[in-house]
Amino acid sequence: MRGGRTALGGIVVCAIAAGAWAAGTAGGGRTQTLASGGTLRAGIPSTPDHLDAALSYTNEGWEILEATNNGLLTFKKAAGGEGAKIVPDIASAMPTITDHGLTYTFHVRTGVRFSPPVNRDVRPSDFKYTMFHLAERDGTFLDYMAVPFAFVMPRGTPAKDVSTIPRWRIATGPYEISKYVPKQEVVMTRNPNFRQWTLNSPNGHLDRIDVKVGITPEQSVNEVANGQLDWYFESVPPDRLRQLKAKYPRQVHLFTRNNITYFSMNERKYPFNKLAVRQAVNYATNQTALVKIFGGQGTPSENMVPPAFGSAYKLHRLYAYNLAKAQRTGTRSQPRRAIRRSLSTTGTRTFPRARTSSTSCSTVSTSRRSATTTSRTSMSGATTGSSTRRAGCHSEQPETRSGRSSII
């Protein structure tokens, strides 16, 4: 942020704990107070998938949209397990649940306004539904209602991608996307119609956020150190993290985030349609090595729930690293040559470029079902303290139950 903030303090706080925008420490150890106003100069490696809440499903897209838009519910703005709590947002209260858990009725808060050029209050008619009738009880329904897919848009918004159509890029939050040039920049400025209505709909600190597209993780470290950049959407390269921790130990702060990094296998295609193959891959996965790839920023896990979720987290030790057992298990269902091929890799980069998958990462419901299935027999991964990456589907996806980060 322009206006006198120590650049080196910013690199460690902002770049390592992506999204943990908080007070840092200046040289000499004095605590800095985060001032309001000014422009945040941010960087992102590639163009967000969409800036349309109905379509976006990456960390970068969600972090931007959560600063510009709102839904009936949201996640509590708090650290650790508290950030997983569902609280009212545009809804005036939590929904009334009737009909043995099948019917949810919401009431819309008054005084929440759309940004220009709409310039009016949000109405119940802007939501497709304010009463939901479920076919069967679903304990995750409120989670779905708290993610960007359920954000409200003015009635009449066209059913197509509005990412590059300013007329329909309407905000309810403290910021609006005032300029978007794919592969170049995203500019966010104050929404003149925003008035904070709860602590979980924060007003933000900044006047403007300039997001430069095409900044690599390595480049981000250098540019923040040189005073050219303030904040970065991704984690820093692990080798640079070790360097920074050694050189500036009093200025490096790691923030635990409720994220899960994992890879998935397409159970509809050979050879992963074989249970034994999926088990073999788990035995052949060295989770400790995966954590090292991320510079030690994480904890090995065989659970889709992060440890910070308290009693909801159950420690599992189902697949200890064992290559010999992986070979024995895999060959029960197919020839040794095939299982060896399925366990090999053509090369892994520490920061793989995100690519969307058409099989298991297209929607919240699809990916959640995949996660539920693979948590028993086809999931390996680790909780991480910086970013969320799904190596199996090659796409960075938000964990819908976590308290996500904010750039405001």
GIQUIUR-V688353 format. One record per residue. N is the residue number from 1. RES is the residue in one small letter. SS is DSSP state (H for helix, E for strand, L for the rest). PHI is phi in whole degrees, 0 to 359 (NA if undefined). NEAR is the number of other ideal C-beta (glycine too) atoms within 12 Angstrom. Layout:
{{N & RES & SS & PHI & NEAR} {N & RES & SS & PHI & NEAR}}
This chain:
{{1 & m & L & NA & 35} {2 & r & L & 293 & 21} {3 & g & L & 120 & 22} {4 & g & L & 97 & 15} {5 & r & L & 276 & 33} {6 & t & L & 296 & 28} {7 & a & H & 296 & 32} {8 & l & H & 292 & 28} {9 & g & H & 298 & 35} {10 & g & H & 292 & 44} {11 & i & H & 296 & 38} {12 & v & H & 281 & 38} {13 & v & H & 290 & 38} {14 & c & H & 277 & 45} {15 & a & H & 282 & 47} {16 & i & H & 283 & 45} {17 & a & L & 264 & 34} {18 & a & L & 304 & 40} {19 & g & L & 96 & 42} {20 & a & E & 275 & 34} {21 & w & L & 285 & 34} {22 & a & L & 212 & 26} {23 & a & L & 294 & 21} {24 & g & L & 254 & 36} {25 & t & E & 236 & 25} {26 & a & L & 276 & 22} {27 & g & L & 302 & 15} {28 & g & L & 104 & 13} {29 & g & L & 88 & 14} {30 & r & L & 284 & 14} {31 & t & E & 287 & 17} {32 & q & L & 269 & 26} {33 & t & L & 260 & 14} {34 & l & L & 287 & 25} {35 & a & L & 270 & 16} {36 & s & L & 272 & 17} {37 & g & L & 93 & 17} {38 & g & L & 89 & 20} {39 & t & E & 242 & 23} {40 & l & E & 268 & 40} {41 & r & E & 262 & 33} {42 & a & E & 248 & 41} {43 & g & E & 228 & 39} {44 & i & E & 216 & 40} {45 & p & L & 291 & 32} {46 & s & L & 211 & 31} {47 & t & L & 300 & 29} {48 & p & L & 304 & 36} {49 & d & L & 303 & 33} {50 & h & L & 207 & 30} {51 & l & L & 246 & 46} {52 & d & L & 238 & 33} {53 & a & L & 299 & 37} {54 & a & L & 286 & 30} {55 & l & L & 240 & 26} {56 & s & L & 293 & 36} {57 & y & L & 212 & 38} {58 & t & L & 228 & 36} {59 & n & H & 305 & 42} {60 & e & H & 298 & 41} {61 & g & H & 297 & 42} {62 & w & H & 292 & 40} {63 & e & H & 297 & 40} {64 & i & H & 289 & 45} {65 & l & H & 293 & 48} {66 & e & L & 287 & 41} {67 & a & L & 270 & 46} {68 & t & L & 243 & 44} {69 & n & L & 223 & 47} {70 & n & L & 217 & 47} {71 & g & L & 233 & 41} {72 & l & L & 295 & 43} {73 & l & E & 235 & 39} {74 & t & E & 209 & 42} {75 & f & E & 272 & 37} {76 & k & L & 300 & 26} {77 & k & L & 279 & 29} {78 & a & L & 207 & 21} {79 & a & L & 274 & 25} {80 & g & H & 65 & 21} {81 & g & H & 298 & 24} {82 & e & H & 300 & 19} {83 & g & H & 289 & 33} {84 & a & H & 267 & 34} {85 & k & L & 285 & 27} {86 & i & E & 270 & 31} {87 & v & E & 226 & 30} {88 & p & E & 294 & 30} {89 & d & L & 236 & 41} {90 & i & L & 286 & 40} {91 & a & E & 293 & 36} {92 & s & L & 286 & 24} {93 & a & L & 198 & 18} {94 & m & L & 296 & 21} {95 & p & L & 293 & 29} {96 & t & E & 277 & 17} {97 & i & E & 251 & 22} {98 & t & E & 228 & 14} {99 & d & L & 56 & 16} {100 & h & L & 57 & 10} {101 & g & L & 86 & 19} {102 & l & L & 260 & 17} {103 & t & E & 241 & 20} {104 & y & E & 241 & 29} {105 & t & E & 242 & 22} {106 & f & L & 251 & 31} {107 & h & L & 240 & 19} {108 & v & E & 275 & 31} {109 & r & L & 292 & 31} {110 & t & L & 269 & 15} {111 & g & L & 91 & 20} {112 & v & L & 272 & 38} {113 & r & E & 244 & 31} {114 & f & L & 281 & 35} {115 & s & L & 288 & 34} {116 & p & L & 301 & 21} {117 & p & L & 269 & 16} {118 & v & L & 289 & 27} {119 & n & L & 55 & 15} {120 & r & L & 208 & 19} {121 & d & E & 291 & 22} {122 & v & L & 290 & 38} {123 & r & L & 245 & 22} {124 & p & H & 304 & 23} {125 & s & H & 290 & 16} {126 & d & H & 286 & 29} {127 & f & L & 272 & 30} {128 & k & L & 299 & 21} {129 & y & L & 219 & 20} {130 & t & L & 243 & 28} {131 & m & E & 234 & 21} {132 & f & E & 242 & 27} {133 & h & E & 247 & 19} {134 & l & L & 271 & 23} {135 & a & L & 289 & 11} {136 & e & L & 209 & 12} {137 & r & L & 296 & 16} {138 & d & L & 221 & 20} {139 & g & L & 291 & 16} {140 & t & L & 259 & 23} {141 & f & H & 302 & 30} {142 & l & H & 294 & 33} {143 & d & H & 298 & 26} {144 & y & H & 301 & 27} {145 & m & H & 286 & 37} {146 & a & L & 258 & 40} {147 & v & L & 259 & 40} {148 & p & H & 305 & 43} {149 & f & H & 304 & 33} {150 & a & H & 258 & 34} {151 & f & L & 295 & 42} {152 & v & L & 275 & 43} {153 & m & L & 230 & 38} {154 & p & L & 301 & 29} {155 & r & L & 305 & 18} {156 & g & L & 101 & 15} {157 & t & L & 301 & 25} {158 & p & L & 296 & 16} {159 & a & L & 276 & 12} {160 & k & L & 207 & 13} {161 & d & L & 295 & 22} {162 & v & L & 256 & 28} {163 & s & L & 307 & 27} {164 & t & L & 252 & 22} {165 & i & L & 245 & 18} {166 & p & H & 306 & 20} {167 & r & H & 302 & 16} {168 & w & H & 250 & 27} {169 & r & L & 270 & 38} {170 & i & L & 267 & 38} {171 & a & L & 250 & 42} {172 & t & L & 238 & 44} {173 & g & L & 275 & 43} {174 & p & L & 291 & 36} {175 & y & E & 234 & 41} {176 & e & E & 232 & 36} {177 & i & E & 277 & 40} {178 & s & E & 272 & 26} {179 & k & E & 205 & 21} {180 & y & E & 215 & 31} {181 & v & E & 240 & 20} {182 & p & L & 310 & 20} {183 & k & L & 71 & 16} {184 & q & L & 233 & 18} {185 & e & E & 199 & 25} {186 & v & E & 232 & 42} {187 & v & E & 241 & 30} {188 & m & E & 242 & 37} {189 & t & E & 232 & 28} {190 & r & E & 298 & 30} {191 & n & L & 277 & 35} {192 & p & L & 295 & 18} {193 & n & L & 265 & 25} {194 & f & L & 279 & 30} {195 & r & L & 225 & 19} {196 & q & L & 301 & 22} {197 & w & L & 247 & 27} {198 & t & L & 214 & 23} {199 & l & L & 295 & 14} {200 & n & L & 268 & 30} {201 & s & L & 234 & 36} {202 & p & L & 296 & 27} {203 & n & L & 282 & 23} {204 & g & L & 85 & 32} {205 & h & L & 251 & 29} {206 & l & L & 261 & 35} {207 & d & L & 271 & 26} {208 & r & E & 205 & 33} {209 & i & E & 230 & 40} {210 & d & E & 256 & 34} {211 & v & E & 254 & 44} {212 & k & E & 268 & 30} {213 & v & E & 269 & 26} {214 & g & L & 103 & 21} {215 & i & L & 269 & 33} {216 & t & L & 281 & 27} {217 & p & H & 304 & 37} {218 & e & H & 297 & 25} {219 & q & H & 297 & 25} {220 & s & H & 297 & 36} {221 & v & H & 299 & 35} {222 & n & H & 295 & 24} {223 & e & H & 289 & 28} {224 & v & H & 292 & 38} {225 & a & H & 298 & 29} {226 & n & L & 272 & 16} {227 & g & L & 81 & 20} {228 & q & L & 266 & 23} {229 & l & L & 219 & 35} {230 & d & L & 251 & 41} {231 & w & E & 210 & 45} {232 & y & E & 227 & 48} {233 & f & L & 284 & 47} {234 & e & L & 245 & 42} {235 & s & L & 280 & 43} {236 & v & L & 280 & 44} {237 & p & L & 303 & 30} {238 & p & H & 306 & 29} {239 & d & H & 293 & 20} {240 & r & H & 288 & 31} {241 & l & H & 298 & 34} {242 & r & H & 298 & 20} {243 & q & H & 297 & 22} {244 & l & H & 293 & 31} {245 & k & H & 296 & 22} {246 & a & H & 286 & 13} {247 & k & H & 275 & 17} {248 & y & L & 230 & 30} {249 & p & L & 300 & 15} {250 & r & L & 277 & 21} {251 & q & L & 246 & 33} {252 & v & L & 263 & 29} {253 & h & L & 230 & 30} {254 & l & L & 259 & 28} {255 & f & L & 245 & 31} {256 & t & L & 288 & 27} {257 & r & L & 238 & 39} {258 & n & L & 277 & 39} {259 & n & E & 246 & 46} {260 & i & E & 239 & 43} {261 & t & E & 253 & 40} {262 & y & E & 207 & 42} {263 & f & E & 240 & 35} {264 & s & L & 239 & 41} {265 & m & L & 240 & 37} {266 & n & L & 282 & 28} {267 & e & L & 287 & 26} {268 & r & L & 269 & 17} {269 & k & L & 239 & 17} {270 & y & L & 292 & 17} {271 & p & L & 265 & 30} {272 & f & L & 281 & 35} {273 & n & L & 280 & 18} {274 & k & L & 260 & 28} {275 & l & H & 305 & 23} {276 & a & H & 298 & 27} {277 & v & H & 293 & 35} {278 & r & H & 297 & 39} {279 & q & H & 295 & 35} {280 & a & H & 298 & 38} {281 & v & H & 297 & 41} {282 & n & H & 295 & 40} {283 & y & H & 295 & 30} {284 & a & L & 274 & 30} {285 & t & L & 265 & 36} {286 & n & L & 270 & 23} {287 & q & H & 295 & 33} {288 & t & H & 297 & 18} {289 & a & H & 294 & 17} {290 & l & H & 297 & 30} {291 & v & H & 296 & 25} {292 & k & H & 297 & 19} {293 & i & H & 301 & 29} {294 & f & L & 267 & 40} {295 & g & L & 68 & 30} {296 & g & L & 78 & 24} {297 & q & L & 273 & 36} {298 & g & E & 166 & 34} {299 & t & E & 226 & 27} {300 & p & E & 302 & 31} {301 & s & E & 208 & 35} {302 & e & L & 237 & 32} {303 & n & L & 223 & 30} {304 & m & L & 280 & 39} {305 & v & L & 255 & 31} {306 & p & L & 294 & 34} {307 & p & H & 302 & 29} {308 & a & H & 292 & 31} {309 & f & H & 277 & 27} {310 & g & H & 65 & 16} {311 & s & H & 294 & 11} {312 & a & H & 287 & 19} {313 & y & L & 271 & 23} {314 & k & L & 239 & 17} {315 & l & L & 285 & 15} {316 & h & L & 242 & 22} {317 & r & L & 231 & 13} {318 & l & L & 265 & 23} {319 & y & L & 227 & 32} {320 & a & L & 291 & 20} {321 & y & L & 300 & 22} {322 & n & L & 201 & 19} {323 & l & H & 296 & 22} {324 & a & H & 297 & 14} {325 & k & H & 293 & 21} {326 & a & H & 298 & 31} {327 & q & H & 294 & 26} {328 & r & H & 296 & 18} {329 & t & H & 293 & 29} {330 & g & H & 293 & 35} {331 & t & L & 286 & 24} {332 & r & L & 292 & 19} {333 & s & L & 245 & 22} {334 & q & L & 198 & 24} {335 & p & L & 300 & 16} {336 & r & H & 303 & 18} {337 & r & H & 298 & 14} {338 & a & H & 293 & 21} {339 & i & H & 291 & 31} {340 & r & H & 296 & 21} {341 & r & H & 293 & 18} {342 & s & H & 289 & 32} {343 & l & L & 265 & 29} {344 & s & L & 268 & 16} {345 & t & L & 222 & 16} {346 & t & L & 271 & 7} {347 & g & L & 132 & 7} {348 & t & L & 234 & 16} {349 & r & L & 263 & 17} {350 & t & L & 298 & 26} {351 & f & L & 237 & 30} {352 & p & L & 296 & 27} {353 & r & L & 290 & 18} {354 & a & L & 292 & 31} {355 & r & L & 225 & 20} {356 & t & L & 284 & 26} {357 & s & L & 246 & 27} {358 & s & L & 265 & 15} {359 & t & L & 253 & 24} {360 & s & L & 228 & 36} {361 & c & L & 228 & 35} {362 & s & L & 273 & 21} {363 & t & L & 221 & 23} {364 & v & H & 299 & 31} {365 & s & H & 295 & 21} {366 & t & H & 294 & 22} {367 & s & H & 291 & 35} {368 & r & H & 291 & 31} {369 & r & H & 296 & 21} {370 & s & H & 299 & 34} {371 & a & H & 295 & 33} {372 & t & H & 297 & 21} {373 & t & H & 291 & 23} {374 & t & H & 282 & 35} {375 & s & H & 295 & 27} {376 & r & H & 265 & 21} {377 & t & H & 232 & 29} {378 & s & L & 214 & 38} {379 & m & L & 226 & 40} {380 & s & E & 223 & 42} {381 & g & E & 177 & 40} {382 & a & E & 202 & 38} {383 & t & E & 281 & 35} {384 & t & E & 228 & 44} {385 & g & L & 259 & 36} {386 & s & L & 220 & 40} {387 & s & L & 218 & 47} {388 & t & L & 251 & 44} {389 & r & L & 226 & 41} {390 & r & E & 254 & 39} {391 & a & L & 289 & 36} {392 & g & L & 293 & 34} {393 & c & L & 259 & 31} {394 & h & L & 55 & 24} {395 & s & E & 213 & 33} {396 & e & L & 280 & 42} {397 & q & L & 233 & 44} {398 & p & L & 287 & 41} {399 & e & L & 275 & 39} {400 & t & L & 291 & 37} {401 & r & L & 262 & 33} {402 & s & L & 265 & 41} {403 & g & L & 281 & 35} {404 & r & L & 279 & 39} {405 & s & L & 275 & 40} {406 & s & E & 222 & 39} {407 & i & L & 260 & 42} {408 & i & L & 253 & 35}}
